[in-house]
C-alpha cells in the first residue's frame, strides 16, 4: 500500500482508520454512561444503541455514489467534520436523551463517510496484486482503534463505576480534530477518484445492477455473516463464561485473545493470500471459524477455550478484509465506492437480522446453542463460495 500511496499518505490513511474507530468506541460507551447519569429508562438505552445504525442503513448507498463522484478525500473530510461536530455537540449540549440520540446518529453518519472513503482509497489505488495486503493493513488499523477507544475510557474514568463523561467527550473532541486534520495529509491525487470520467460513467449504475454483478451478492452475504458472528461472540461469550463459572477477568481475556489474533491474521493476510490464493484462504478462514464456534459449545477447560478463541480470531479476522478485496475486484469500474458502501449497509442488516434469528432458533438450547447455530450459519457460507473464482 505504501508503494502506491507514498509513505505520508499511507501513514495518514492508517492513522485516520485508527482514529475514527477509537473515537467511535470512545463516544458510544460515553453516551451510554451519560444516559445512565440521566436515569433514562431501559427502552431509551435501546433507542440510543439503535440510533447509531440509522444513517448507515439509509445513507450507505448514496454515500458510495458520492465517493465515486466527488472523490475519497472530500468524503473523508466531510465525515471527519461531522464526527468533530458530534463530539463538540455532546460535550456542550449532551444533557438529555434526545441530544444523546441525535449525537449518536451523527456519529454513525460521520463514521460511515470516513470508512467508505478509506476503503475506496485502497480499492481505487492499490495494485490488484496488493489488495488483500492493503485491506489487511487497513482493517488492522481499525482493530487497533477499537482497542484504543475503550482503553481511553479506562484512563479517563479510573476506578470509578461511572466515569466523568464530560472529560471523555472533551477527549473525543481532541481526537476528532486530529482525525479531521489527518485527512489533509493524504495526497489530493489519491482523493479525487483518479479517473473521474470512468467514475462518472460508473456512477450511473443502480444498486440493484451492482448486486447483479458476478460475485457481489455472495461477497455481501459472506461479509455480513462474519461481522454478525463477531458481534454474537462479544455478546454471548460472557453468558457462556457465566454458565461455566468463569470470572469476568477470564472472559475479558478470552475476548482480548480473539481480537489480538484477528489483528495478527490481518497483518499477515497479503503474504498468505499470495502463497495459497485468495479463494483457498477464504475457505480456510470460514472452516476455522466454523470449527472454533462448534468447539466453543462443548464444555472444556479454560486454557483450551483460550486456544479455541485464538483459532476463532484468526478465522474471523481474515473474513472482513478478504471480502473487501473481493468486492473491489468484482465491482464495475467507477462503482467501487458504492460497492463498499453497500457492503457496510449489508453488514448493518446482518448485525440486526442474524443475531435475532440465531437467538430464536437456539433459544431452547441455551448459550451453547447460540455458538452451535453460529457455526451452522458460518459453515453455510461455504456453500456460497462454490464456483467462485477470487484469484
RORO-445219 format. One line per 2 residues: number of its first residue (from 1); for each residue x, y negated, z of C-alpha. Coordinates in Angstrom, 1 decimal, decimal comma. Each point is the difference from the previous one (the first is absolute). Layout:
RORO-445219
NUM) X Y Z ~ ...
//
This chain:
RORO-445219
1) 0,0 0,0 0,0 ~ 2,9 -2,3 0,8
3) 1,3 0,5 -3,5 ~ -3,2 -1,3 -1,7
5) -0,9 -2,8 2,5 ~ 3,4 -1,1 1,2
7) 1,2 0,2 3,6 ~ -1,7 -3,3 1,2
9) -3,4 0,8 -1,6 ~ 0,0 3,7 1,1
11) 0,9 -1,0 3,6 ~ -2,7 -2,7 0,1
13) -2,5 2,5 -1,3 ~ 0,8 2,6 2,7
15) 0,0 -2,7 2,7 ~ -3,4 -1,1 -1,4
17) -1,3 3,5 0,2 ~ 1,2 0,5 3,5
19) -1,4 -3,3 1,3 ~ -3,5 0,3 -1,4
21) -0,4 3,3 1,7 ~ 1,6 -1,2 3,2
23) -2,4 -3,0 0,1 ~ -3,0 2,2 -0,8
25) 0,9 2,5 2,8 ~ 0,6 -2,9 2,3
27) -3,1 -2,0 -0,6 ~ -2,6 2,8 -0,1
29) 0,8 1,4 3,5 ~ 0,3 -3,6 1,3
31) -3,5 -0,8 -1,4 ~ -1,3 3,1 1,9
33) 1,7 -1,2 3,2 ~ -1,5 -3,5 -0,4
35) -3,5 1,6 -0,6 ~ 0,5 2,0 3,3
37) 0,8 -3,3 1,7 ~ -3,3 -1,4 -1,3
39) -1,9 3,2 1,4 ~ -1,6 0,7 -3,4
41) -2,3 3,0 -0,2 ~ 1,2 3,2 -1,6
43) -1,8 -0,5 -3,3 ~ 1,8 -3,3 -0,5
45) 3,4 1,8 0,2 ~ -1,2 2,3 -2,8
47) -1,0 -3,0 -2,0 ~ 3,4 -1,5 0,6
49) 1,7 3,2 -1,2 ~ -2,1 0,2 -3,1
51) 0,4 -3,6 -1,0 ~ 3,6 0,6 -1,0
53) -1,1 2,3 -2,8 ~ -2,8 -2,1 -1,4
55) 2,1 -2,2 -2,3 ~ 2,3 2,8 -1,2
57) -3,1 2,0 -1,0 ~ -1,6 -2,9 -1,8
59) 3,0 -1,8 -1,4 ~ 2,5 2,8 -0,9
61) -0,8 0,3 -3,7 ~ -0,3 -3,8 -0,6
63) 3,3 -0,5 1,9 ~ 1,6 2,6 -2,3
65) -1,2 -2,0 -3,0 ~ 1,4 -3,2 1,5
67) 3,4 1,5 0,4 ~ 0,0 1,2 -3,6
69) -1,0 -3,5 -1,2 ~ 1,8 -2,4 2,4
71) 3,0 2,0 1,0 ~ 1,2 1,8 3,1
73) 1,8 -2,8 1,8 ~ -2,9 -2,5 -0,2
75) -2,4 2,6 1,5 ~ 2,5 0,9 2,7
77) 0,4 -3,7 0,9 ~ -3,8 -0,4 0,1
79) -0,4 3,1 2,2 ~ 2,8 -1,2 2,3
81) -1,7 -3,4 0,3 ~ -3,3 1,7 1,0
83) 1,8 2,1 2,6 ~ 1,6 -3,2 1,4
85) -3,3 -1,8 0,0 ~ -1,6 3,0 1,8
87) 2,7 0,1 2,7 ~ -0,3 -3,8 0,6
89) -3,8 0,2 0,1 ~ 0,1 2,8 2,6
91) 2,6 -1,9 2,0 ~ -2,0 -3,2 0,1
93) -3,6 1,1 -0,2 ~ -0,2 3,8 0,7
95) -2,1 -0,3 3,1 ~ -3,2 1,6 -1,2
97) -0,9 3,4 -1,6 ~ -1,2 -1,9 -3,1
99) 3,4 -1,6 -0,4 ~ 1,8 3,3 0,6
101) -2,1 1,7 -2,6 ~ 0,6 -2,8 -2,5
103) 3,8 0,0 0,7 ~ 0,3 3,7 -0,3
105) -1,9 -0,1 -3,4 ~ 2,4 -2,7 -1,2
107) 2,9 2,2 1,1 ~ -1,4 2,9 -2,1
109) -0,2 -2,3 -3,1 ~ 3,5 -1,4 0,5
111) 1,5 3,5 0,6 ~ -1,7 1,3 -3,1
113) 1,5 -2,7 -2,2 ~ 3,5 0,4 1,4
115) 0,0 3,8 -0,3 ~ -1,4 0,0 -3,6
117) 2,6 -2,6 -1,0 ~ 2,8 1,9 1,6
119) -0,9 3,3 -1,7 ~ -0,5 -1,8 -3,4
121) 3,5 -1,5 0,3 ~ 1,4 3,5 0,3
123) -2,3 1,5 -2,7 ~ 0,7 -2,7 -2,6
125) 3,7 -0,3 0,6 ~ 1,5 3,3 1,2
127) 1,4 2,3 -2,7 ~ -2,2 3,0 -0,7
129) 2,6 2,4 1,4 ~ 0,2 -2,1 3,2
131) -3,7 -0,3 0,8 ~ 0,0 2,7 2,6
133) 3,1 -1,4 1,8 ~ -1,3 -3,6 -0,2
135) -3,4 0,8 1,5 ~ 1,7 2,2 2,6
137) 2,0 -3,0 1,2 ~ -3,0 -2,3 -0,1
139) -2,1 2,4 2,1 ~ 2,9 0,5 2,4
141) 0,1 -3,7 0,6 ~ -3,8 0,0 0,6
143) 0,4 2,9 2,5 ~ 2,7 -2,0 1,8
145) -2,4 -3,0 0,2 ~ -2,8 2,3 1,4
147) 2,5 1,0 2,8 ~ 1,2 -3,6 0,7
149) -3,5 -1,5 0,4 ~ -1,0 2,1 3,1
151) 3,6 -0,4 1,3 ~ -0,5 -3,7 -0,1
153) -3,1 0,3 2,1 ~ 1,9 2,1 2,6
155) 2,7 -2,7 0,2 ~ -2,4 -2,9 0,4
157) -2,5 1,8 2,2 ~ 2,5 1,6 2,3
159) -1,6 2,4 2,6 ~ -3,3 -1,8 0,1
161) -3,2 2,0 -0,9 ~ -1,3 -3,0 -2,0
163) 2,8 -2,0 -1,6 ~ 0,1 -3,7 -0,6
165) -1,8 -0,2 -3,3 ~ 0,7 -3,6 -0,5
167) 3,8 0,8 0,0 ~ -0,6 2,9 -2,4
169) -2,0 -2,2 -2,5 ~ 2,8 -2,7 0,2
171) 2,5 2,7 -0,8 ~ -2,1 1,1 -3,0
173) 0,0 -3,6 -1,2 ~ 3,8 -0,1 0,0
175) 0,2 3,4 -1,8 ~ -2,6 -1,1 -2,5
177) 2,0 -3,1 -0,8 ~ 3,1 2,1 -0,7
179) -2,2 2,3 -2,1 ~ -1,2 -3,0 -2,1
181) 3,6 -1,4 -0,5 ~ 1,4 3,5 -0,9
183) -2,3 0,0 -3,0 ~ 2,0 -2,7 -1,7
185) 3,3 1,9 0,4 ~ -1,4 2,4 -2,6
187) 1,2 -1,2 -3,4 ~ -2,7 -1,7 -2,1
189) 0,8 2,2 -3,0 ~ -1,2 3,0 2,1
191) -3,2 -1,7 1,1 ~ -1,7 -0,9 -3,3
193) -0,8 3,3 -1,6 ~ 3,0 -0,2 -2,4
195) -2,1 0,7 -3,1 ~ -3,1 -2,2 0,5
197) -1,3 0,7 -3,5 ~ -0,1 3,7 0,9
199) -1,5 -0,8 3,4 ~ -2,7 -2,1 -1,5
201) -0,9 2,7 -2,5 ~ -0,1 2,7 2,8
203) -2,0 -2,2 2,3 ~ -3,0 0,4 -2,4
205) -0,5 3,5 1,1 ~ -2,6 1,0 2,6
207) 0,4 1,9 3,2 ~ -2,1 2,8 -1,5
209) 2,2 0,1 -3,0 ~ 3,1 0,2 2,2
211) -1,5 2,9 1,9 ~ -0,4 1,9 -3,3
213) 3,7 -0,3 -0,7 ~ 1,7 3,4 0,3
215) 0,9 0,9 3,6 ~ -1,1 -3,3 1,6
217) -3,1 1,4 1,8 ~ 2,0 3,0 1,3
219) 2,7 -2,3 1,2 ~ -2,5 -2,1 1,8
221) -1,6 3,0 1,7 ~ 3,3 1,4 1,1
223) 1,1 -3,4 1,4 ~ -3,3 -0,5 1,9
225) 0,2 3,5 1,5 ~ 3,5 -0,3 1,2
227) -0,6 -3,4 1,7 ~ -3,3 1,2 1,6
229) 1,9 2,9 1,5 ~ 2,6 -2,3 1,4
231) -2,8 -1,9 1,7 ~ -1,6 3,2 1,3
233) 3,3 1,1 1,5 ~ 0,4 -3,3 1,9
235) -3,5 0,2 1,3 ~ -0,3 3,7 0,8
237) 3,5 0,9 1,2 ~ -0,6 -1,7 3,4
239) -3,2 2,0 0,3 ~ 1,8 3,2 -0,9
241) 2,7 -0,8 2,6 ~ -2,6 -0,6 2,7
243) -1,6 3,4 -0,8 ~ 3,4 1,6 0,5
245) 1,1 -2,0 3,0 ~ 2,7 -2,0 -1,7
247) 0,8 -3,4 1,6 ~ -0,6 -3,3 -1,8
249) 3,8 -0,4 -0,3 ~ 0,3 3,3 -1,7
251) -2,7 -0,8 -2,5 ~ 1,6 -3,4 -0,7
253) 3,3 1,8 -0,7 ~ -1,8 2,4 -2,3
255) -1,4 -2,9 -2,0 ~ 3,4 -1,7 -0,1
257) 1,6 3,2 -1,3 ~ -2,6 0,2 -2,8
259) 0,6 -3,7 -0,9 ~ 3,8 0,3 0,1
261) 0,1 3,1 -2,3 ~ -2,4 -1,8 -2,4
263) 2,6 -2,8 -0,2 ~ 2,8 2,5 -0,6
265) -1,9 1,7 -2,8 ~ -0,5 -3,4 -1,7
267) 3,6 -1,0 0,1 ~ 1,0 3,3 -1,6
269) -3,0 0,0 -2,4 ~ 1,8 -1,1 -3,2
271) 2,9 2,4 0,3 ~ -2,3 3,0 0,7
273) -2,4 -0,9 -2,8 ~ 2,8 -0,2 -2,5
275) 1,3 3,4 1,2 ~ -3,1 2,0 -0,1
277) -2,5 -2,1 -1,9 ~ -2,8 -2,3 1,1
279) -2,8 2,5 -0,6 ~ 1,7 2,8 1,9
281) 0,9 -2,3 2,9 ~ -3,7 -1,2 0,3
283) -1,2 3,6 0,1 ~ 2,6 0,9 2,6
285) -0,9 -3,0 2,2 ~ -3,7 0,8 -0,1
287) 0,7 3,7 0,7 ~ 2,2 -1,0 3,0
289) -2,7 -2,3 1,3 ~ -2,7 2,7 -0,4
291) 2,2 2,5 1,9 ~ 0,8 -2,4 2,8
293) -3,6 -1,1 0,5 ~ -1,1 3,6 0,2
295) 2,8 0,9 2,4 ~ -0,9 -3,0 2,3
297) -3,4 1,6 0,6 ~ 1,7 3,1 1,5
299) 0,9 -0,2 3,8 ~ 3,8 -0,2 0,3
301) 2,7 -1,3 2,3 ~ 0,6 -3,8 -0,1
303) 3,5 0,4 -1,6 ~ -1,4 1,9 -2,9
305) -2,7 -2,6 -0,5 ~ 2,8 -2,6 -0,4
307) 1,4 2,2 -2,8 ~ -3,5 0,1 -1,6
309) -0,3 -3,8 0,2 ~ 3,4 -0,4 -1,6
311) -1,1 2,2 -2,9 ~ -3,3 -1,9 -0,3
313) 1,8 -3,3 0,0 ~ 2,2 1,2 -2,9
315) -3,0 1,2 -2,0 ~ -2,3 -3,0 0,6
317) 2,8 -2,5 -0,4 ~ 0,7 1,1 -3,6
319) -3,6 -0,1 -1,2 ~ -0,5 -3,8 0,1
321) 3,0 -1,2 -2,0 ~ -0,3 2,8 -2,5
323) -3,6 -0,9 -0,8 ~ 1,1 -3,6 -0,5
325) 2,6 1,0 -2,6 ~ -2,4 2,5 -1,5
327) -2,6 -2,8 -0,5 ~ 2,6 -2,4 -1,3
329) 1,0 2,5 -2,6 ~ -3,5 0,9 -1,0
331) -1,6 -3,5 -0,1 ~ -0,2 -1,7 -3,4
333) 2,3 -2,9 -0,7 ~ -1,1 -3,2 1,8
335) -2,3 1,8 2,4 ~ 2,5 1,3 2,6
337) -1,0 -2,7 2,6 ~ -3,7 1,0 -0,5
339) 0,9 3,7 0,3 ~ 1,9 -0,5 3,3
341) -2,8 -2,2 1,3 ~ -2,6 2,7 -0,9
343) 2,2 2,4 1,9 ~ -0,2 -2,2 3,1
345) -3,8 -0,2 -0,3 ~ -0,2 3,8 -0,4
347) 2,2 0,3 3,2 ~ -2,5 -2,1 1,9
349) -2,9 2,1 -1,2 ~ 1,9 3,1 0,9
351) 0,7 -1,3 3,5 ~ -3,7 -0,4 0,6
353) -1,5 3,0 -1,8 ~ 2,5 2,8 0,7
355) 0,3 -0,4 3,8 ~ -3,8 -0,2 0,3
357) -0,5 3,1 -2,1 ~ 2,7 2,0 1,7
359) -1,3 -1,0 3,4 ~ -3,5 1,3 -0,9
361) 1,3 3,2 -1,5 ~ 2,4 0,8 2,9
363) -2,3 -1,2 2,8 ~ -0,8 3,5 1,2
365) 3,7 1,0 -0,1 ~ 1,4 -2,6 2,3
367) 3,2 -2,1 -0,6 ~ 1,9 3,0 -1,5
369) -2,8 0,3 -2,5 ~ 0,8 -3,6 -1,2
371) 3,5 1,1 -0,8 ~ -1,2 3,1 -1,8
373) -2,5 -1,9 -2,0 ~ 2,7 -2,6 -0,9
375) 2,3 2,9 -1,2 ~ -2,8 1,2 -2,3
377) -0,5 -3,5 -1,4 ~ 3,7 -0,6 -0,7
379) 0,4 3,5 -1,4 ~ -3,0 -0,7 -2,3
381) 2,0 -2,9 -1,6 ~ 2,4 2,6 -1,3
383) -2,8 1,1 -2,3 ~ -0,2 -3,6 -1,4
385) 3,6 0,3 -1,1 ~ -0,5 3,0 -2,3
387) 1,1 -0,9 -3,5 ~ 1,4 -3,4 1,0
389) 3,3 -1,0 -1,4 ~ 1,8 -2,7 2,1
391) 3,6 0,3 -1,2
//
